[in-house]
Amino acid sequence: MTAPRAWQTVFGRRHVPAVVVAMAVACTVPVLSACSAEPPQVGLPSKPVAAAPAAPDPQVSATPRQQVLAALTGYTAALGQAEQSRSVTVARRLLRPYLAVGRIDGLVAAVSAIWARGDRFYGDDVLHIIGVHIGGHRAYVHDCDDTTGMGLESAATGQTLPGSAGVRDANLVTRLDQVAGHWVVESQVPESVPCAP
């Protein structure tokens, strides 16, 4: 497991999914039209309108290095949100696109154990990528992160747990594997030697 990563989350807010709004509009418009005495006037464009081009898939247009770094950044954000969610179901859903399937249960179990003790994650880390090596369907990212602004605290008291604060130079090697065309984190291993961002 990596050092705890905490990020801002919007889980406390309720959002109405776009599909629900679209369904409500689709159901309301025919009802309102039926109340009208005259058929609605519809203006047509004077010339054909070209369809907007589809947004490019970032995984397709990006270089392999950019794809790997986007996957690692996505994993970092998802892990922080999963930790803050305090929900096994939400944590699994958030991690699924970024973490190898065989690793999800173990990571969620470790985070759940921290929640069960009455502790929570706080703060953010600062990623400093030192190098990226890609060979075929496997990549390694070496980073030297500043994790001093994060750690664990008691959910009840807000007191920082002794020994849980991060370090200025967390030396970490992340292995990512390309699965079905997307990069996912397979493992992260802390290195015991000092690093410099």
N, C-alpha and C positions, 0 to 999 in steps of 0.2 A: 504494500500500500504506500502511496506517496504521503508526503507531509500534508496536513489538513489544508485545504484551500477553501476559502469562503468568498462568495460573490453575492452581489445584490440579486434579489429574486423577486418575481411578481406573483408568487403563489398565493399571497395574502389577498390579492385583488381578484375579483370575479370578472371574467371576460365572457361576452356572448360570442360564440363561434360564428364566423361569417356565414356558414351554411345555414344556421338558424335564422339569421337576418334575411338571407336570400329566400328561404322558404316562407317566411312571414310576408315578405313583399310579394312573392309569387302567388300566395293564397289571397292576399288582400286586394290586389289590383283587379282580378276578375270580378270580385264582389262589388267593388266600387264602380266598375264599368257597367255592370248590370243595372245600377241605379240611375244611370244617365239616360235622358230621353233621346238623345241623338248619338249615332255612332261617333267615336272619337276621330278627329282629324289628325292624320299622321303625315308629317312632312318628310319627303324623301330627299336624300342628298342629290345635288345636281350632277355630280360626277362620282365615279366609284372611289371609295375610300380604301386605301391600302391597309391591310392588316398590320398591326404593330409586330415587329419581329419578336420572336420569343427570346426571353432572357437567356443568355448562355449559361450552361451548367458550369459552375466554378470548378468542379472536378475535371471537366473536359478541357477547358481553356487554360487552366493553370499549369505551370511546369510541375514535374514530379516533386521538386523541392517545396514549392508552394503548397501542393496538395498535402504533403507530409506535415508541414508546419501548421496548416489549417486544421488538420485532424488532431494534432497535439493541442492546439489552442482550444479547439472545440471540446476535447476531452477535459482539459483543465476547467473550463467554464461549467461543463456538465457535472463534473465532480463537485465543484463548489456548490452548485444548485442542489445536487443530490444530498450533500451534507446538511444544507440548510432546510431541506424539505421535511426532515424528520419522518419520512414515510418510505417504507420499503417498496411499495408499489411505484411511487413517483421516482424514487432513486433508480430502480431498475429501468424504468421507461427513459429517463434522462441519459443513462449510461449506455443503453443499447446501441445507439448509432456510432459510438466512439470507442467502446471497449470490447475486446474479444469475448465472445459468448461464454467461453469457459471460465472467464475471470469475474464475471458480473456477480454471481452469488457470493463468492468469497469476499469481494470488496463491500458488498451491501451488508453481509454478516458482520464484518469488522466495524463498519460505521454504525450499524444497529446496536452493537455492544456498547459503543460510546454513548449513544442515546439512552440505552437502558440504565446506564450508571447515573443518568441525570446530568450529563455533560453536553456541551454543544461547541461547535466550531465558531471561531471569530476571525476576522481580518482577511487580508489579501496577500498574495505573494507577487513578486516581480520576476517574470521570466527573463533570463538572459541566455539566448541560444549561442553556444560556442561553435557547434559544428553539426552538419547533417551528412550522413553517408547512406546512399541508397544503392542496393545491389539486388536487381530483379524485383521480387515481390516482398522484399524485407528492407526496412530502413532503421537506422539508429540516429537518435537525436541526443546530443550531449548538451546539457545546459547547466548553468551555474546560477541558481536562483537565490534571491533575497527573500527569505521567509520570516524575517524578524517581526513583521507586522501581523503575524497570525499565530494561532495556537488553540488551546482548549480552555473553556471556562465552565464554571458551574452554571447550569441553566437557572437554578433557584436563586443564587446569590450574585452571579456575575463575576465572581472572584476567579482570576486566572489560576489554572492548575499549575503548581510548581513543576518545572522541567518540560512544560509543553510548548513553550515559545520557540519560534523558529530560529534559524541562523542566517548570517549574512551571505554565506557561500555554500548553499546546498548543492553539492555536486551530484548530478543525476544523469543516468543514461536510460533513455526510453527506447524500447524496441516496438516498432509498428510493423504490422503485416498487411499486405494488400489482399483483401477478401472481397470477391465479387466486384472488383473495380474500385473499392474504397479502402482507405487506410484506417486501421483500427489499432489501438494500443494493445499490445500483447503483454508487456511487462515494463516495470520501472525498477532500476537497481541503483541505490545510492552508492557512490564511490567514496572510499574513506580518505582519499588524498584531497588536499585543499585545492580550490579552484578560484579563478578570478574572472569576473564578467568582462 
